[in-house]
Amino acid sequence: MILWNDRIVKREEVQIDIEDRGYQFGDGVYEVIRVYHGKPFQLDEHLERLERSLNEIRLALPYPMEDFKHLLQQLLDKDPVTDGIIYLQVTRGNALRSHAFPSEAKSVVTAYTREMPRPTKSLAEGIGAHLTNDIRWLRCDIKSLNLLGNVLAKQEALDNDCGEALFHRGDIVTEGSSSNVFIKKDGAWLTHPANHLILNGITRRFVMRLMADLEMPVKEEAFKIADLLNADEVIITSTTQEVMPVVSIDGEPVGNGEVGEWTRSLQNAFERHIS
Ligand SMILES: Cc1ncc(COP(=O)(O)O)c(C=O)c1O
């Protein structure tokens, strides 16, 4: 089933126009919400971020956010998942192709649910990461449908037998192609400040609260490639990747190449919150 504007319909019934601006320009924003044991996780936080992304691109939902929240719950009731996701997007709608905002277009909302098992094997063993130049635009704080820079980076990582690409601008490490990155160095976690160069991940914020609970110092401070390569522990965080250990970078081990102690404590704390 698909939530299509304000109706929940079968997939075959959805009609997306060939001139939908999401399709032609990537003119829209999206969210991916985790579902654990049939319940959405951090739903309000995702909807708050959606509101912010919408405001930043001067787009509005066709109804109040509270109505959207109820529609998403109805979608999940009609098409339940155990461990999965809700994907949703809002585009600037259908209009004759022209770059400027159309006066007549109405935003188009779509959402669906999907089973997605947790990445338990990678969470236990960790993944390899690949460093790549951050070629994206300068508004990475907006969860925009334009993901070409992220897509190319992820493919480059897979082509190098790695699970994630870590972006750098010059010397500074920003984030992953679909995740945020933290390093543990000199007894503290470091992560890039939440400015225009990264997406302020919902998992990033949740994990920072876990760090505080566990009395692990954490600083939102830019760090360099050399710091990453000399870190004791490295993790990436995201809605689907949770607290994912990075055990090697371009083939070189992080620390002793094993999942670190602080990473394990964070994973255990995360597990307690979702179970
Ligand atoms: C570029 C980028 N950074 C960070 C994240 C992590 O965000 P969240 O924890 O909200 O999933 C994502 C998630 O897809 C992403 O695409």
The ligand as an SDF file (V2000), in Angstrom:
LIG
                    3D

 16 16  0  0  0  0  0  0  0  0999 V2000
   24.1300   12.0320    4.0690 C   0  0  0  0  0  0  0  0  0  0  0  0
   23.5450   11.4300    5.2970 C   0  0  0  0  0  0  0  0  0  0  0  0
   24.0560   11.7610    6.5020 N   0  0  0  0  0  0  0  0  0  0  0  0
   23.5720   11.2380    7.6410 C   0  0  0  0  0  0  0  0  0  0  0  0
   22.5380   10.3290    7.6340 C   0  0  0  0  0  0  0  0  0  0  0  0
   22.0260    9.7520    8.9280 C   0  0  0  0  0  0  0  0  0  0  0  0
   20.7950   10.3050    9.2660 O   0  0  0  0  0  0  0  0  0  0  0  0
   19.7240    9.5250   10.1500 P   0  0  0  0  0  0  0  0  0  0  0  0
   20.4280    9.1060   11.4080 O   0  0  0  0  0  0  0  0  0  0  0  0
   18.6740   10.5210   10.4090 O   0  0  0  0  0  0  0  0  0  0  0  0
   19.2800    8.3510    9.3600 O   0  0  0  0  0  0  0  0  0  0  0  0
   21.9470    9.9780    6.4110 C   0  0  0  0  0  0  0  0  0  0  0  0
   20.8220    9.0420    6.3760 C   0  0  0  0  0  0  0  0  0  0  0  0
   20.3820    8.5920    5.3530 O   0  0  0  0  0  0  0  0  0  0  0  0
   22.4600   10.5470    5.2240 C   0  0  0  0  0  0  0  0  0  0  0  0
   21.9260   10.2390    4.0230 O   0  0  0  0  0  0  0  0  0  0  0  0
  1  2  1  0
  2  3  1  0
  2 15  2  0
  3  4  2  0
  4  5  1  0
  5  6  1  0
  5 12  2  0
  6  7  1  0
  7  8  1  0
  8  9  2  0
  8 10  1  0
  8 11  1  0
 12 13  1  0
 12 15  1  0
 13 14  2  0
 15 16  1  0
M  END
$$$$
